[in-house]
């Protein structure tokens, strides 16, 4: 594998937004897989006020070599002024899965 695999978390306000982002980034090979996790309750501070919203979580599998492209694309598609986009390295995993992740992100073979 030529770069570090990552899991990227991104919250979305609704199912339609989450599906649009997921389908776009997988279709453009910016992610190998995106899991949509419904049922989040997010409590956070925004513009000096405590907010409480229902959201979905995207769990996006990608590589650090293309993270900047993924982040830019999410920002283009996301309705939030400041979307949550957090990347964490995958320290280890099943070799076959990590190879599949690498094969399905970046430039098509």
C-alpha positions in Angstrom: 0.0 0.0 0.0 1.5 3.4 -1.0 -0.1 5.5 1.7 -1.7 5.4 5.2 -5.3 4.2 5.3 -7.7 6.6 7.1 -11.2 6.6 8.6 -12.8 10.0 8.1 -15.8 11.0 10.2 -18.3 13.5 8.9 -21.8 14.3 10.3 -24.7 15.2 8.1 -28.1 16.8 8.8 -30.2 14.3 6.9 -30.3 11.0 4.9 -30.4 12.7 1.5 -27.2 14.8 2.2 -25.4 11.7 3.6 -26.3 9.5 0.6 -25.3 12.3 -1.9 -21.9 12.7 -0.3 -21.3 9.0 0.1 -22.3 8.1 -3.4 -20.2 11.0 -4.8 -17.0 10.2 -3.0 -17.2 6.5 -3.7 -18.0 7.1 -7.3 -15.1 9.5 -7.7 -12.7 7.0 -6.0 -12.1 9.4 -3.1 -13.3 6.7 -0.7 -13.5 2.9 -1.0 -16.5 2.6 1.3 -18.8 4.9 3.3 -21.0 3.6 6.1 -24.0 5.8 7.0 -24.9 5.6 10.7 -28.3 7.1 11.6 -29.6 8.1 15.0 -27.0 10.5 16.3 -27.9 13.2 18.7 -25.2 15.9 18.5 -24.9 18.5 21.3 -22.4 21.2 20.6 -21.6 24.9 20.9 -22.2 27.1 17.9 -22.0 30.9 17.8 -22.1 31.0 21.6 -25.2 28.8 22.0 -25.7 25.2 22.9 -27.2 23.4 20.0 -29.0 20.0 19.9 -29.5 18.3 16.5 -30.3 14.9 15.0 -27.6 13.9 12.5 -26.2 10.9 10.6 -22.5 9.9 10.8 -20.5 9.1 7.7 -17.6 6.7 8.3 -15.5 7.0 5.3 -12.5 4.8 4.4 -9.8 6.4 2.3 -6.0 7.0 2.2 -4.0 10.0 3.3 -2.6 10.5 -0.2 -6.0 11.7 -1.4 -7.4 13.1 1.9 -7.1 16.7 0.7 -9.2 15.9 -2.4 -11.8 14.1 -0.3 -12.0 17.0 2.2 -12.4 19.5 -0.6 -15.2 17.5 -2.2 -17.1 17.1 1.1 -16.9 20.8 1.6 -18.4 21.4 -1.8 -21.3 19.1 -1.2 -22.0 19.7 2.5 -24.6 22.3 3.6 -22.9 23.2 6.9 -20.8 26.3 7.1 -18.2 24.3 9.1 -18.8 20.6 8.6 -17.2 18.1 10.9 -14.5 16.3 8.9 -12.1 14.4 11.1 -9.5 11.9 9.8 -8.0 9.1 12.0 -5.2 6.7 10.9 -6.0 3.1 10.7 -3.1 1.6 12.7 -3.8 -2.0 11.6 -6.4 -4.2 9.9 -6.9 -7.2 7.8 -4.4 -7.2 5.0 -7.0 -8.2 2.4 -9.3 -5.4 3.4 -6.5 -2.7 3.5 -5.4 -3.9 0.0 -9.0 -3.6 -1.2 -9.2 -0.1 0.3 -6.0 0.9 -1.6 -7.2 -0.6 -4.8 -10.5 1.2 -4.7 -9.2 4.7 -4.0 -7.3 7.1 -6.2 -6.6 6.7 -9.9 -8.6 3.9 -11.5 -6.4 0.9 -12.4 
